[in-house]
Amino acid sequence: MKKDKNKKSPSYAKWGYIFVASFFVVYLLFTFIPQVLTIYDSFFDYSDIVGTLENIVNFCGFKNYKMLFSVNMRGDIELLRCLGNTIIIWVIGAIPQMLFGLLLALIFTSTKLRLKGQGFFKTVFYMPNLIMAAAFASLILALFGTIGPFHTLFVENGWIAQTFDFISDKTWARILIAFMNFLMWFGNTTILLMAGIQGIDDSVFESAKIDGASSSHVLWDITLPLLKPISVYVLVTSMIGGLQMFDVAQVLTGKAKNNSTRTIVMLINDYLVNGNYGHAGAVSVILFIITAALSIFVFKSINRKGDEK
Amino acid sequence: MNKAIGNKVITDFKKENRKAITKFVILKTLSYIFLCFVAVMCIFFFYLLLVNTTKDNNALQGGKLSLTLSEFFNQNLRNLFTKFKTDFDALKGFRASFVIAFGSALLTCYFSALTAYGIYAYDFKGKKLMEVFILAIMMIPTQLASVGFFQLASQYSLKNRWWLLILPSIAAPSIFFYMIQYLRATLPKDLIESSRIDGSNEFMTFNRIVIPIMKPAIAVQMIFSFVGSWNNLYMPSLLLSDTNKKTLPVMINALQHTSWGNIDLGCVYMAIFLSILPVIIVYLFLSKFIIKGVTAGSIKG
């Protein structure tokens, strides 16, 4: 059949190449070459020429990578500190994100409850996902900053001292960023998990009903186990996104130079702005390796799901 | 005797039933309370934003938390476009954001559809490999390219050029993936064949027959890529340093660098409010359509 078609229309193959050409040319120029340059940069020493007019750099092997893993003047290991911050903030946000997502998905898909106004609630829950992260962070900064209404409220009630600043405090700043991430992403998680629940074959629930299974039984022994693959997918893609956290943390705490909320991408950004392409490149490569490992994990778990079917 | 037992069974059954109904009502009420709680949580901060756009700067500096609207909305709006212009040039920001977001959304949709059609409709050597390649590069984080991209842009003095933020969106792996799945589900290959017989050339077939069929997919992706680009801070903040060229998120990020104590906070809130307003308006009209698009884009097969 396929061969037959080829014989019938041999001259059309060139159109295939023409149609896909733009994608590959643009990818080569604006993504692939920059990527190669990033990796190349990570093996060159830019630290001596930062701030000078010089532009000759020397090959330095793994020096940039070693530097990232060595103890700095502040007494911590820069890369691990930022990686740690990113992961901690992601975890604080991801736990309620998954819990709320799961609970809401179960409520929305329940055939027993049949709640009214679902469309309204879904619209409201998904809205924060589309709001400009920089604007949202700026709003929280204005509300929780030292002249913001929440600061006034907390001081008046004696919960914090007048000099206290939410934005430069380690715990509060992390919680605020995590809360924003949670608020922006739980709606998305809800929708994906709902699709997962709706994707479960109805006959499974029906036969459970006939067998006289209680609803809590159905939940723990049927729905949740069958939701595991999609939950893993949601969780890991959320983690990949979380590792690239930038906008919210930068706008909320970038100025305050809070060392407990500096994320990996903020580190790359800081090196880039200073023109230290060597260090920026090395951090990017490490971020790439971590993300690739996580992606392969997701890919494999999805494929395994396919095999079982 | 027997009757007594029968009655007891019936009352037991009624009790059981009543219990189940009570349980159900409680569960339903709890669900509604939970939904309302989450909805309030979602809206609360944006409501506060709206409230604060109607307040005077004096009331905002160290002011108390209040939930009632005041009457300075027009004043703040006017000040934003006059006095506040040096800190936040809203008109220029809107222009930059709109050109970049609309330009990238248009290019990304057209060329992703074109690439997807190229791989779907034609048989040529290496097309399987190309598809696998595009799938694989989907997983590479954008930051890997950003260092080299920034370096090249600085070297060739291309910073502050909008097209540099628009053009790369032609190669968008995830949108390509969405488009090719849509094509596989909706476009019969016979249709291409018959349009050829009608004498249409290949580009005409794509523009006049395939694009109209793909309208729903293109619409969804237009919205998502427009919003993504409208909200994006990372690359624009690296590339756009000229105040005449900055997008809204870059301007908002720059606002935090001025001291908040000496700034008209009414205008700050107004700037934030106007930056998110276009997306919210679009969303309120198309929310059902957008929410449907979320699942379609994320779960394959």
Interface residues (C-beta under 8 A of the other chain):
Chain A: K2 K5 N6 Y12 A13 K14 W15 G16 Y17 I18 F19 V20 S22 F23 F24 V26 Y27 F30 T31 F32 I33 P34 Q35 V36 L37 T38 I39 Y40 D41 F100 L103 L104 I107 K112 L113 L115 G117 G119 F121 K122 T123 V124 F125 Y126 M127 P128 L130 I131 M132 A133 A134 A135 F136 S138 L139 I140 L141 A142 L143 G145 T146 I147 P149 F150 H151 T152 L153 E156 L183 G187 N188 I191 L192 M194 A195 G196 G199 I230 T237 I240 L243 Q244 F246 D247 Q250 V251 G254 K255 V265 I268 N269 L272 V273 Y277 A280 G281 S284 V285 L287 F288 T291 A292 S295 F299 G306
Chain B: F24 L27 K28 S31 Y32 F34 L35 V38 A39 M41 C42 I43 F45 F46 L48 L49 N52 L60 Q61 G62 G63 K64 L65 S66 F111 S112 L114 T115 Y117 G118 I119 A121 Y122 D123 F124 K125 K127 M130 I134 I137 M139 I140 P141 T142 Q143 L144 A145 S146 V147 G148 F149 F150 Q151 L152 L167 P168 I170 A171 F176 E202 F206 V227 W230 N231 L233 Y234 S237 L238 L248 P249 I252 N253 L255 Q256 H257 W260 G261 L265 V268 Y269 I272 S275 I276 V279 I280 Y283 L284 S287 K288 I290 I291 V294 T295 S298 I299 G301
